[in-house]
């Protein structure tokens, strides 16, 4: 559905332009799915969001919830390297916060999710 929304937006339909809320809902769905590869899919969406934001899309600004959901997806994945991915995402969050993005400030929930990974 997200890909379809993006295609429709690219065709000129402004009303279906995905934003932070939509992207976070999709990331969260992947995080809860426990499907094989769900953590990679959630992280890929987060990375896509960050690229959109960097290109000027203010309505696609990743926030604490997006990062928490991706870290949680890795924690639940039980895949090899999950803990390292979760920690790398946390480190990226810390860097973004130090650069002035207040919406990505790590909190105790995020640190606990990394510990659980």
C-alpha positions as CSV (number, residue, x, y, z in Angstrom):
1,X,0.0,0.0,0.0
2,X,2.8,2.4,0.9
3,X,4.5,1.9,-2.5
4,X,1.2,2.5,-4.2
5,X,0.7,5.7,-2.3
6,X,4.2,6.8,-3.3
7,X,3.4,6.1,-7.0
8,X,0.1,8.0,-6.8
9,X,1.9,10.9,-5.2
10,X,4.5,10.9,-8.0
11,X,1.7,11.0,-10.5
12,X,0.5,14.2,-9.0
13,X,-2.1,13.2,-6.3
14,X,-1.1,15.3,-3.4
15,X,-3.8,13.9,-1.1
16,X,-2.0,10.5,-0.9
17,X,1.4,11.8,-0.1
18,X,2.9,9.6,2.7
19,X,4.1,11.4,5.7
20,X,5.8,10.5,9.0
21,X,2.6,9.0,10.5
22,X,2.1,6.7,7.5
23,X,5.7,5.6,7.3
24,X,5.7,4.9,11.1
25,X,2.5,2.8,10.8
26,X,4.2,0.7,8.1
27,X,7.4,0.4,10.1
28,X,5.4,-0.6,13.2
29,X,3.5,-3.2,11.2
30,X,6.7,-4.8,10.0
31,X,8.1,-4.7,13.6
32,X,5.1,-6.6,14.9
33,X,4.8,-9.1,12.1
34,X,7.7,-11.3,13.1
35,X,8.0,-12.4,9.5
36,X,11.5,-13.4,8.3
37,X,13.1,-10.3,7.0
38,X,10.7,-7.9,8.8
39,X,13.5,-6.1,10.6
40,X,15.3,-5.5,7.3
41,X,12.1,-4.2,5.7
42,X,11.4,-1.9,8.6
43,X,15.0,-0.5,8.5
44,X,14.8,0.0,4.7
45,X,11.6,2.1,5.2
46,X,13.4,4.2,7.9
47,X,16.3,4.7,5.5
48,X,14.0,5.7,2.7
49,X,12.3,8.2,5.1
50,X,15.6,9.7,6.1
51,X,16.6,10.2,2.4
52,X,13.3,11.9,1.7
53,X,13.8,14.1,4.7
54,X,17.3,15.0,3.6
55,X,16.0,15.9,0.2
56,X,13.7,18.5,1.7
57,X,10.5,16.5,2.6
58,X,9.8,18.0,6.1
59,X,6.6,15.8,6.4
60,X,8.8,12.7,6.3
61,X,11.0,13.5,9.3
62,X,11.9,10.3,11.2
63,X,11.1,10.5,14.8
64,X,11.6,8.6,18.0
65,X,8.7,6.2,17.3
66,X,10.1,5.3,13.9
67,X,13.6,4.4,15.4
68,X,12.0,2.6,18.3
69,X,9.9,0.4,16.0
70,X,12.9,-0.5,13.9
71,X,15.1,-1.3,16.9
72,X,12.2,-3.4,18.3
73,X,11.9,-5.2,15.0
74,X,15.6,-6.2,15.2
75,X,15.2,-7.2,18.9
76,X,12.3,-9.5,18.0
77,X,13.9,-10.9,14.9
78,X,16.4,-13.2,16.6
79,X,18.5,-13.0,13.5
80,X,22.3,-13.1,13.5
81,X,23.6,-9.6,14.0
82,X,20.4,-8.2,15.3
83,X,22.0,-6.8,18.4
84,X,24.7,-5.1,16.3
85,X,22.0,-3.6,13.9
86,X,20.0,-2.3,16.9
87,X,23.1,-0.7,18.4
88,X,24.1,0.8,15.1
89,X,20.6,2.4,14.7
90,X,20.9,3.7,18.3
91,X,24.3,5.3,17.5
92,X,22.8,6.9,14.4
93,X,20.0,8.3,16.4
94,X,22.4,9.8,18.9
95,X,24.3,11.4,16.1
96,X,21.2,12.9,14.6
97,X,20.2,14.2,18.0
98,X,23.6,15.8,18.4
99,X,23.1,17.4,15.1
100,X,20.0,19.1,16.4
101,X,17.1,16.8,15.5
102,X,15.1,16.9,18.8
103,X,12.5,14.3,17.6
104,X,15.1,11.5,17.6
105,X,16.4,11.9,21.1
106,X,16.9,8.4,22.5
107,X,15.0,7.5,25.7
108,X,14.9,4.6,28.2
109,X,12.5,2.7,26.0
110,X,14.9,2.8,23.1
111,X,17.9,1.8,25.3
112,X,15.9,-1.1,26.7
113,X,14.9,-2.3,23.2
114,X,18.6,-2.3,22.3
115,X,19.5,-4.3,25.4
116,X,16.7,-6.8,24.5
117,X,18.2,-7.3,21.1
